[in-house]
Amino acid sequence: MPNPQQPNPQQPSQQQWQQQQRQQLWQRQLWQRQLWQQRRWQQRQTMPYGYGPGGYQGRRRSSWPMILLISGPLVLAVIVVLVIVIAVVGIGASAASQGGSSPQISYPSGQASASQEPVPDPSTRSHPTHSSKPAPKPTTRATTATKKPSAKKTSAKTSKPKQPTRPDLRKQQGYEEIPLPTVSTSPAEAKKLVADDNLYLEKVAKHACSDGPPMDRYPYPSLSNAAMQSWLQKIADCDQAMWAGPVARAGFQATKVRVQIFDSAEIGTPCGTQKRGHFAAFYCSANQELYVDPTLANPKAAPGYDWGQYWQIVSHEYGHSIQARTGILTSASVLESAAGSTASADKWTRRIELQAQCFSGLAVTRVGGMSTARYKQQVQFETTRRLTSTHGSGEHQAAWFAQGHKYADVYQCDTFKAPASDVS
């Protein structure tokens, strides 16, 4: 009989018993997890695919092929509609940009800027309140009856070059008279052309004129009439050289014009008989020539004109030639004829004359090289001109001359878009 005081070797120790209990617990937990997973798997197999009240119920079968098959044509139709809408909106925006409001031109107020000679107190006359900032350049060309034809290549077998379809573009020989461009006689078309002529899209560049006379010198008494006419002709030729490029780009031709002087009491021209002293100079569109009174420079005539003033006069009259060569002058004549009264016709005449005044400012600065001091004298001289119904006030004649001096863009001389208060 074993001694009860000694431990039984078959009885597990306390440490071994605890280890056995942990192993049994782990096995029981593993069995329960496996049973739960099996039941969960069976449950998933018996429920439909998709999202139900209990959350995700299993993998969803891919439905993309069916979605693409059904929605593909619909998406394509939507894309086509959007492309059509965008194209229509783009065309409308383009038409609005071309047919929209005209650019706001910096019309002269009649007052000289800081670099110009001051003019009389603006409170004594009306003047516009436009900004002095230059307007943006137009981007579309006007559609006129005198549109420049597209150049066509001639055959290599042609020995004689073809003449242009427009007589007004025939190459000039010397000072021969080239026909003026043909324009519409409709007042509506004429009104559109004078305001939107292709010439307004161009810019005048500086042109060196080595043949011109010095502006601060006086022609008389050292010059004869023949020498005087020769110098005036050189001024007109220099103006033609400056205008040749811009006018050609606009689809027209700036031709040379012959300058005639008249020292007799009167002179007969295709435009009628003119008396000396009534005009300092004039342009006759019937033969496209300039006529200048040389006695204005004689010291006996107070005040005697220096070459600077003759530069301005010849450039003004050559400006009428540019108007004629681009259809502006002819169209303005249509509007004058259609006016119901002399006063209404004079409104168009003033716009013609003040535009030529602006063209003279372009020329004396960029061809004649008029100095700042001489420019100020000329502005002051222009303000002293008397008010006439056909040429406007002295202040406006000075202001449009200053406009041409300040800006090289031709559209800044578009008097036909200026308000009536700027061309009175």
C-alpha positions as CSV (number, residue, x, y, z in Angstrom):
1,M,0.0,0.0,0.0
2,P,1.6,3.3,-1.1
3,N,2.4,5.9,1.4
4,P,-0.2,8.7,1.2
5,Q,2.4,11.1,2.1
6,Q,4.2,10.7,-1.3
7,P,2.9,12.2,-4.6
8,N,1.1,10.0,-7.1
9,P,3.3,9.8,-10.3
10,Q,0.2,9.3,-12.5
11,Q,-1.6,12.4,-11.2
12,P,-0.9,15.5,-13.4
13,S,0.6,18.5,-11.9
14,Q,-1.1,21.9,-11.6
15,Q,0.8,23.3,-14.6
16,Q,0.0,20.4,-16.8
17,W,-3.7,20.6,-15.9
18,Q,-3.8,24.3,-16.9
19,Q,-2.2,23.6,-20.2
20,Q,-4.7,20.9,-21.0
21,Q,-7.6,23.3,-20.2
22,R,-6.2,25.9,-22.6
23,Q,-5.8,23.4,-25.4
24,Q,-9.4,22.2,-25.0
25,L,-10.6,25.8,-25.0
26,W,-8.7,26.6,-28.2
27,Q,-10.1,23.4,-29.9
28,R,-13.6,24.4,-28.9
29,Q,-13.2,27.9,-30.3
30,L,-11.7,26.6,-33.5
31,W,-14.6,24.2,-33.9
32,Q,-17.2,27.0,-33.3
33,R,-15.4,29.3,-35.9
34,Q,-15.4,26.5,-38.5
35,L,-19.1,25.8,-37.8
36,W,-19.9,29.5,-38.2
37,Q,-18.0,29.8,-41.5
38,Q,-19.8,26.8,-42.9
39,R,-23.2,28.1,-42.0
40,R,-22.3,31.6,-43.4
41,W,-21.2,30.0,-46.6
42,Q,-24.4,28.0,-46.9
43,Q,-26.4,31.2,-46.2
44,R,-24.6,33.1,-49.1
45,Q,-25.3,30.3,-51.5
46,T,-29.0,30.5,-50.9
47,M,-29.5,34.4,-51.0
48,P,-29.6,36.6,-54.3
49,Y,-26.7,38.7,-55.4
50,G,-26.8,42.4,-54.6
51,Y,-27.2,44.8,-51.7
52,G,-30.0,43.9,-49.3
53,P,-31.0,44.8,-45.8
54,G,-28.2,42.7,-44.4
55,G,-25.4,44.4,-46.3
56,Y,-23.3,42.7,-49.0
57,Q,-24.8,39.3,-49.8
58,G,-22.2,37.9,-52.1
59,R,-20.2,38.7,-55.3
60,R,-22.3,40.5,-58.0
61,R,-22.1,39.3,-61.5
62,S,-20.6,41.9,-63.9
63,S,-23.3,43.9,-65.8
64,W,-21.0,46.2,-67.7
65,P,-21.5,44.5,-71.1
66,M,-25.3,44.9,-70.8
67,I,-24.9,48.6,-69.7
68,L,-22.6,49.4,-72.6
69,L,-24.9,47.7,-75.0
70,I,-27.9,49.6,-73.9
71,S,-26.4,53.1,-73.1
72,G,-23.8,53.2,-75.9
73,P,-26.1,54.6,-78.6
74,L,-27.7,57.0,-76.1
75,V,-24.2,58.4,-75.1
76,L,-23.3,58.8,-78.8
77,A,-26.5,60.7,-79.5
78,V,-25.8,63.1,-76.6
79,I,-22.3,63.8,-77.9
80,V,-23.5,64.6,-81.4
81,V,-26.1,67.0,-80.0
82,L,-23.5,68.8,-77.9
83,V,-21.2,69.2,-80.9
84,I,-24.0,70.7,-82.9
85,V,-24.9,73.1,-80.1
86,I,-21.2,74.2,-79.7
87,A,-20.9,74.8,-83.4
88,V,-24.0,77.0,-83.5
89,V,-22.9,79.0,-80.6
90,G,-19.4,79.5,-82.1
91,I,-21.0,80.7,-85.4
92,G,-23.2,83.1,-83.5
93,A,-20.3,84.5,-81.5
94,S,-18.3,85.0,-84.7
95,A,-21.1,86.8,-86.4
96,A,-21.6,89.0,-83.4
97,S,-17.9,89.9,-83.3
98,Q,-18.0,90.9,-87.0
99,G,-21.3,92.6,-87.1
100,G,-21.2,94.1,-83.6
101,S,-20.7,97.6,-82.5
102,S,-17.9,99.6,-84.2
103,P,-14.7,100.4,-82.3
104,Q,-14.7,103.5,-80.2
105,I,-12.4,105.9,-81.9
106,S,-10.5,108.5,-80.0
107,Y,-12.2,111.5,-81.6
108,P,-10.4,114.8,-81.2
109,S,-11.9,117.1,-78.6
110,G,-10.4,120.2,-80.2
111,Q,-7.9,120.6,-77.3
112,A,-4.2,120.0,-77.8
113,S,-2.5,117.5,-75.6
114,A,0.5,118.3,-73.4
115,S,2.8,118.1,-76.4
116,Q,0.6,120.3,-78.5
117,E,-0.2,124.0,-78.7
118,P,-3.1,124.9,-76.4
119,V,-6.3,126.0,-78.1
120,P,-9.0,128.5,-76.9
121,D,-10.9,127.8,-73.7
122,P,-13.0,124.7,-74.3
123,S,-15.9,126.2,-72.3
124,T,-16.6,128.5,-75.2
125,R,-17.5,125.7,-77.5
126,S,-18.9,122.2,-77.4
127,H,-16.5,119.2,-77.4
128,P,-17.0,115.4,-76.9
129,T,-16.0,113.6,-73.8
130,H,-14.4,110.6,-75.4
131,S,-11.3,109.0,-73.9
132,S,-8.0,109.9,-75.4
133,K,-6.9,106.3,-75.4
134,P,-6.6,105.0,-79.0
135,A,-9.3,102.6,-80.1
136,P,-8.6,98.9,-80.9
137,K,-7.9,98.3,-84.5
138,P,-10.8,96.8,-86.5
139,T,-10.3,93.1,-87.5
140,T,-12.7,92.7,-90.4
141,R,-12.6,94.2,-93.8
142,A,-15.6,95.9,-95.3
143,T,-17.3,94.3,-98.2
144,T,-17.4,96.9,-101.0
145,A,-17.9,97.0,-104.7
146,T,-14.2,97.7,-105.1
147,K,-13.0,94.6,-103.4
148,K,-9.4,93.7,-104.4
149,P,-9.4,90.7,-106.8
150,S,-7.4,87.6,-105.9
151,A,-4.1,87.3,-107.7
152,K,-4.0,84.5,-110.4
153,K,-0.9,82.9,-111.8
154,T,-0.5,83.4,-115.5
155,S,0.6,80.7,-117.8
156,A,4.3,80.3,-118.6
157,K,3.5,80.6,-122.3
158,T,1.9,84.1,-121.9
159,S,4.4,86.6,-123.3
160,K,2.3,89.7,-122.3
161,P,1.0,90.1,-118.7
162,K,-2.7,90.3,-118.4
163,Q,-4.2,93.6,-117.5
164,P,-6.1,93.7,-114.2
165,T,-9.9,93.4,-114.3
166,R,-10.2,96.7,-112.6
167,P,-9.1,99.8,-114.6
168,D,-8.3,101.7,-111.4
169,L,-5.5,99.2,-110.7
170,R,-3.8,99.7,-114.0
171,K,-0.1,100.5,-113.6
172,Q,0.5,104.2,-113.8
173,Q,3.0,105.6,-116.3
174,G,4.4,108.9,-115.0
175,Y,1.5,111.2,-114.0
176,E,-1.1,109.7,-116.4
177,E,-4.7,109.8,-115.2
178,I,-5.9,106.4,-113.9
179,P,-9.7,105.9,-113.7
180,L,-11.2,106.1,-110.2
181,P,-12.7,103.0,-108.7
182,T,-16.4,102.4,-109.4
183,V,-18.7,102.5,-106.4
184,S,-22.4,102.0,-105.8
185,T,-24.7,105.0,-106.3
186,S,-27.0,103.7,-103.5
187,P,-27.0,106.1,-100.5
188,A,-27.2,103.2,-98.2
189,E,-24.2,101.5,-99.7
190,A,-22.3,104.8,-99.9
191,K,-23.0,105.5,-96.2
192,K,-21.5,102.1,-95.3
193,L,-18.5,102.5,-97.5
194,V,-17.4,106.0,-96.2
195,A,-17.5,104.7,-92.6
196,D,-16.1,101.2,-93.1
197,D,-13.7,101.5,-96.0
198,N,-10.9,99.0,-96.1
199,L,-8.4,101.8,-95.8
200,Y,-9.3,102.2,-92.2
201,L,-7.7,98.9,-91.4
202,E,-4.2,100.1,-92.4
203,K,-1.4,101.9,-90.6
204,V,0.8,104.6,-92.1
205,A,4.6,104.2,-91.5
206,K,7.3,106.8,-91.6
207,H,8.7,107.5,-95.0
208,A,11.9,109.4,-95.5
209,C,11.6,112.2,-98.1
210,S,15.0,113.7,-99.0
211,D,13.5,115.8,-101.8
212,G,11.2,117.9,-99.7
213,P,11.9,121.5,-98.8
214,P,12.8,122.5,-95.2
215,M,9.7,123.4,-93.3
216,D,11.0,126.5,-91.6
217,R,12.1,128.3,-94.8
218,Y,10.2,130.7,-96.9
219,P,9.9,130.1,-100.7
220,Y,9.8,133.7,-101.7
221,P,11.4,136.0,-102.9
222,S,14.2,133.6,-103.9
223,L,12.1,131.2,-105.9
224,S,10.5,131.6,-109.3
225,N,7.0,130.2,-110.1
226,A,8.6,127.3,-111.9
227,A,10.9,126.4,-109.0
228,M,7.9,126.8,-106.6
229,Q,5.9,124.3,-108.7
230,S,8.8,121.9,-108.7
231,W,9.1,121.9,-104.9
232,L,5.3,121.5,-104.5
233,Q,5.4,118.6,-106.9
234,K,8.1,116.9,-104.7
235,I,5.9,117.3,-101.7
236,A,3.0,115.6,-103.5
237,D,5.3,112.8,-104.7
238,C,6.5,112.2,-101.2
239,D,3.0,111.9,-99.9
240,Q,2.2,109.4,-102.7
241,A,5.2,107.3,-101.6
242,M,3.9,107.2,-98.0
243,W,0.4,106.3,-99.0
244,A,1.3,103.7,-101.6
245,G,1.7,100.7,-99.3
246,P,-1.4,101.2,-97.0
247,V,-3.7,102.0,-100.0
248,A,-2.4,98.9,-101.9
249,R,-3.0,96.7,-98.9
250,A,-6.5,98.0,-98.7
251,G,-7.1,96.9,-102.4
252,F,-6.7,100.2,-104.2
253,Q,-3.9,102.3,-105.8
254,A,-2.4,105.6,-104.7
255,T,-1.4,107.4,-107.9
256,K,0.9,110.3,-108.5
257,V,-0.9,113.6,-109.1
258,R,0.3,116.6,-111.0
259,V,0.5,119.9,-109.1
260,Q,-0.4,123.1,-110.9
261,I,0.0,126.6,-109.7
262,F,-2.0,129.6,-110.7
263,D,-0.7,133.1,-110.4
264,S,-3.3,134.7,-112.6
265,A,-6.5,136.2,-111.3
266,E,-8.4,133.1,-112.2
267,I,-7.8,129.6,-113.6
268,G,-10.0,127.3,-115.7
269,T,-10.2,123.7,-114.7
270,P,-12.4,120.7,-115.5
271,C,-14.0,121.4,-112.1
272,G,-14.9,125.0,-113.1
273,T,-13.2,128.4,-113.1
274,Q,-11.6,129.3,-109.7
275,K,-10.5,132.7,-108.6
276,R,-7.2,133.3,-106.9
277,G,-7.6,134.2,-103.3
278,H,-10.7,132.2,-102.9
279,F,-8.8,128.9,-102.3
280,A,-5.3,128.4,-101.0
281,A,-5.4,125.1,-103.0
282,F,-7.9,122.6,-104.3
283,Y,-8.2,119.1,-105.7
284,C,-10.1,118.4,-108.9
285,S,-11.3,114.9,-109.2
286,A,-12.2,115.4,-112.9
287,N,-8.6,115.3,-113.9
288,Q,-7.1,114.2,-110.5
289,E,-4.7,117.2,-110.2
290,L,-3.9,119.7,-107.4
291,Y,-4.0,123.4,-107.9
292,V,-2.1,125.7,-105.5
293,D,-2.0,129.5,-105.1
294,P,1.7,130.4,-104.9
295,T,1.2,134.0,-103.9
296,L,0.3,132.8,-100.3
297,A,4.0,132.6,-99.7
298,N,4.8,136.1,-100.9
299,P,5.9,138.4,-98.1
300,K,3.5,141.0,-99.4
301,A,0.6,138.7,-98.5
302,A,0.2,138.9,-94.7
303,P,1.2,136.5,-93.3
304,G,3.5,134.8,-95.8
305,Y,3.4,131.0,-95.8
306,D,6.6,129.0,-95.1
307,W,7.2,125.6,-96.5
308,G,5.7,124.0,-93.4
309,Q,2.3,125.5,-94.2
310,Y,2.6,124.4,-97.8
311,W,3.4,120.9,-96.7
312,Q,0.1,120.9,-94.8
313,I,-1.8,122.4,-97.7
314,V,-0.5,119.9,-100.3
315,S,-0.9,117.0,-97.9
316,H,-4.5,118.0,-97.3
317,E,-5.3,118.2,-101.0
318,Y,-3.5,114.9,-101.6
319,G,-5.6,113.5,-98.9
320,H,-8.6,114.2,-101.1
321,S,-6.8,112.2,-103.8
322,I,-6.6,109.3,-101.4
323,Q,-10.3,109.6,-100.6
324,A,-11.0,109.5,-104.4
325,R,-8.7,106.5,-105.0
326,T,-10.4,104.5,-102.2
327,G,-14.0,105.3,-103.1
328,I,-14.6,107.5,-100.1
329,L,-14.9,110.8,-101.9
330,T,-17.2,109.4,-104.6
331,S,-19.5,107.8,-102.0
332,A,-19.5,111.0,-100.0
333,S,-20.6,112.9,-103.1
334,V,-23.5,110.4,-103.5
335,L,-24.6,111.3,-99.9
336,E,-24.2,115.1,-100.6
337,S,-26.4,114.7,-103.7
338,A,-29.0,112.7,-101.8
339,A,-29.2,115.3,-99.0
340,G,-32.5,117.2,-98.9
341,S,-30.9,120.6,-98.3
342,T,-27.7,122.6,-98.5
343,A,-27.3,122.4,-94.7
344,S,-27.6,118.6,-94.8
345,A,-25.2,118.3,-97.7
346,D,-22.6,120.5,-95.8
347,K,-22.6,118.0,-93.0
348,W,-21.1,115.5,-95.3
349,T,-18.8,118.1,-96.9
350,R,-17.3,118.9,-93.4
351,R,-16.6,115.2,-92.8
352,I,-14.8,115.0,-96.1
353,E,-12.7,118.1,-95.4
354,L,-11.9,117.3,-91.8
355,Q,-10.7,113.8,-92.8
356,A,-8.4,115.4,-95.3
357,Q,-7.2,117.6,-92.5
358,C,-6.4,114.5,-90.4
359,F,-4.6,113.0,-93.4
360,S,-2.4,116.1,-93.6
361,G,-1.4,115.5,-90.0
362,L,-0.4,112.0,-90.8
363,A,1.8,113.2,-93.7
364,V,3.6,116.2,-92.3
365,T,4.7,114.1,-89.3
366,R,5.7,110.9,-91.0
367,V,6.9,112.2,-94.4
368,G,7.8,115.8,-93.8
369,G,9.4,115.2,-90.4
370,M,7.7,118.3,-88.8
371,S,9.5,119.2,-85.6
372,T,7.6,119.5,-82.3
373,A,8.1,123.3,-82.2
374,R,6.9,123.7,-85.8
375,Y,4.0,121.4,-85.1
376,K,2.8,123.6,-82.3
377,Q,3.0,126.6,-84.5
378,Q,0.9,124.8,-87.1
379,V,-1.8,123.8,-84.6
380,Q,-2.0,127.4,-83.4
381,F,-2.3,128.5,-87.0
382,E,-5.1,126.1,-87.7
383,T,-7.2,127.4,-84.8
384,T,-7.2,130.8,-86.4
385,R,-9.0,129.6,-89.5
386,R,-12.4,131.1,-89.8
387,L,-15.6,129.0,-89.3
388,T,-17.1,127.8,-92.6
389,S,-20.1,125.6,-93.3
390,T,-18.0,123.3,-95.5
391,H,-14.7,123.0,-93.5
392,G,-15.8,123.4,-89.9
393,S,-14.5,125.6,-87.1
394,G,-10.8,126.5,-86.7
395,E,-10.7,124.5,-83.4
396,H,-11.9,121.3,-85.2
397,Q,-9.6,121.8,-88.1
398,A,-6.7,122.0,-85.6
399,A,-8.0,119.1,-83.6
400,W,-8.3,116.7,-86.6
401,F,-4.8,117.8,-87.8
402,A,-3.5,117.0,-84.3
403,Q,-5.3,113.6,-84.5
404,G,-3.4,112.7,-87.6
405,H,-0.1,113.8,-86.0
406,K,-0.7,111.7,-82.9
407,Y,-2.0,108.4,-84.5
408,A,-0.6,106.4,-87.4
409,D,-3.7,104.2,-87.7
410,V,-5.9,105.5,-90.5
411,Y,-9.1,104.6,-88.7
412,Q,-8.4,107.4,-86.2
413,C,-9.2,109.7,-89.1
414,D,-12.6,108.2,-89.7
415,T,-14.6,111.4,-89.5
416,F,-17.7,109.6,-90.8
417,K,-18.1,107.7,-87.5
418,A,-17.4,110.8,-85.4
419,P,-20.3,112.4,-83.5
420,A,-21.7,115.6,-85.1
421,S,-20.2,117.7,-82.3
422,D,-16.7,116.8,-83.5
423,V,-17.3,117.8,-87.1
424,S,-19.1,121.1,-86.8
